Amino acid sequence: MASPAVVEVRRSQRRRRMVSARREGDTVIVFIPGWMSEAEERRWVDEMVSRLEKSEAKRRSPGRHGDGALLDRCLELSKRYLGGRATPASVRWVPPMRTRWASCTPQDRTIRISERLREAPGWVVDYVLVHELAHLLAPGHDDYFWSLVHHYPRTERAIGYLEGLSAAAGLGLVGTDGEDLPGADGADEEPEAAGEAAANVS
């Protein structure tokens, strides 16, 4: 179970009606209008932390609960993005790997996903799974491989997320298999995907 969030409140005189929140590492930053009373601040902080946690829970991977769920998710993603052609023999969570987020052995069709990703947004885990599934059809990282991976619509965003996660944690991880990845700055990432919530003050 996740530990309670550390909350930092930032007031702004320029804000009139909008309250928003976003997560930065282990801290939830709540932005509120400067005119709010302490009682209103407490109410909105509780509300925004709750909204953010619900949003994050919805985005977590269905596969985070166990290896069986991970395999089921792989089969669903293979059907949706790879024509059902990539069928792993097993998919499992493994202790954090030193240089990669995940790995695949095409010879025995096994996929391993780092425990570091258990709490990552579901769309990021889905990208990693599609990446590894693509290796069952194309072992290397040639153009054909990347054409398969890019059937997943959030590929560039997920790459940017993983690069940011690696940099923030000082892990030095770049790709799922230790390979260099195409650049992605994630600038157009949706607010929900970036771990944000917002509301108008009534």
N, C-alpha and C positions, 0 to 999 in steps of 0.2 A: 504494500500500500504506500502511495506517495505521501511524503511528509507535507504538513500544512505549508501553504505558500507564504513566502516573505513578501510583504506588501509595502510599496513606496507610493505615497500620494504626491502628485504634482499639481499645484493650483496655477491657473492662468487667468489673468484679468481679461484677456482677449476672448476667452471662451464665454459663450453666452448660454447655450442650452445643451451642448454636446458633452457627454461623458464617455470616455473610452478607456480601454485597458489593453495591455499587451505584456507578453512574457519576455523577460530578458534574463536568460539563464535560469536561476532558481528564484528570481524575483518577479513579482507581478507589479507593473507600473500602472497606476490608475490616474488618469488625467481628468480633473474636474474644474468647473468654473470657479473663479476666485470668490464669488459672492456667496457660496454655499456655507450654511451653518455647520458646526461640528456634527450635529445630529444627522443632517442630510448627508454629510460626508460619510459617516459610518454606514448609513443605509445603502448609499450608492457603491461604496467599496465592497460591502458584502454581496450586493447584487452583481457587480461586474466580475468579481472573482468567481462567483457561482456560474455566470454565463460563460466565462472563459474556460473553466474546467469542464463544463458540459460540452462546449465546442471541441475541446481537445479530445475528450472521451469519444465523441462521434467519429473523429478523424483517425483514431488509432486503428491499427491493422486488425482485421478479424482473426488473423493468424497468431496474434500475440499470446493466446491462451494455451497453446501447446503445439506439438509437432503435427498431430492429426489435423488441426485447424489450418496449420501452415500448408500442408499438402493439399487440402481442399481448396484453399485460396489459390494455390498454384494452378490447379486444374481448371478453376474458373477463369483465371487470367489467361491461361494458354488458349482456352476456347475463345475468349473474347478478342485477344490481340494477335494470336499466332495460329489461328485456324485449328486449334486443338492438336497441333502436330508435336508439341513439346510435352512429353509425359514423363516426369521424373519417377524414379523407383522409390525415392525417399527424400524428404525435406525435413530438416531439423534445426532447432536452435542449438548453437554451440557457444562455449565461453568466448569472450572477446578475443578476436584475432589481432595479432600485432600489426599487420600491414594492410588489412583489407576488411571490408564490410561483410563480404560473403564470398563463397567459392562454389565451384561446380566441377564435378569429375564426369565428363561426358561418357567415358568408358563404362561406368557402372550406373550412370544417370542419377547421381546423388547430388544434392544441393545442401549447403550449410550456410546458415544465416547467423551473424554475430549477435550475441545478446545485447550489444550496445544499441541495437535498433528496436528493442522491445517497446520502448516508449516513444518512438518516432511516430510522426503522423502516418496514418494508413496509406496515403498516396505515395509517400516516400518508400515505405516497405514494399508496396506494390511495384514501384519502379525497380527496386533491387531484385524482386522475384522475377519480373519480366526479363531483366538483364541476364539473370542466371538461366532462365528457361531458354533464352535465345542461344545460349552456349550449347544446349542440347542439339541445336540445329546448325550452329556455326561455332566450332570450338575457339577460333581466333577472334581478333578484333578488327576484321576487315570491313569493307564497305557494306557487304551483304549482312554481316552481323549487326552493324549499326542501323541498317534499314529495318531490320526486324525489331530492334529495341525501340526505334522511333514510332512504331505502331502505337506505343503507349503515349498518350497525348501530353502527359506531364513530365516527360523525360528531362527536358532542359531545366525545368523548375526543380526537379528532384536532385539533379546533379548539383545545382547551385546550393540547395539545402545541405547536401552531404559535404560539400566543400566548406560551407560555413560552419557546420557542426564540427568538422575535423579541425578547422582553424581555431574555433572557440575553445575546444578541449585540448589543443596542442598535441593532437594525435598524429599529424602528418599523414593521414589517410587520404588518398585521392580518389581511387576508384573502388569498385566492388571487388575487383580481382587484382588490385595493385597497379592497374594500367592508368596511363594518363587519359583524362576525359576531355571531350570538347568543352570549351569554355561556356559558362553560363553565369550571368550576374544576378539572376533572379529579380531583376528590377520590377518586373510586371507581376510579381507574385500576388495572389489574391490575399486580402486582409485575413480571412479565416485561415488560409494556409500558413500565414506568417505568425499565427497564434495571437490574434487580436479579437477584440469585441468592442462594440460601440452601441450607444443608445442616446436618444434625445431625452432631455430632462423635461418632464411635464409639470 
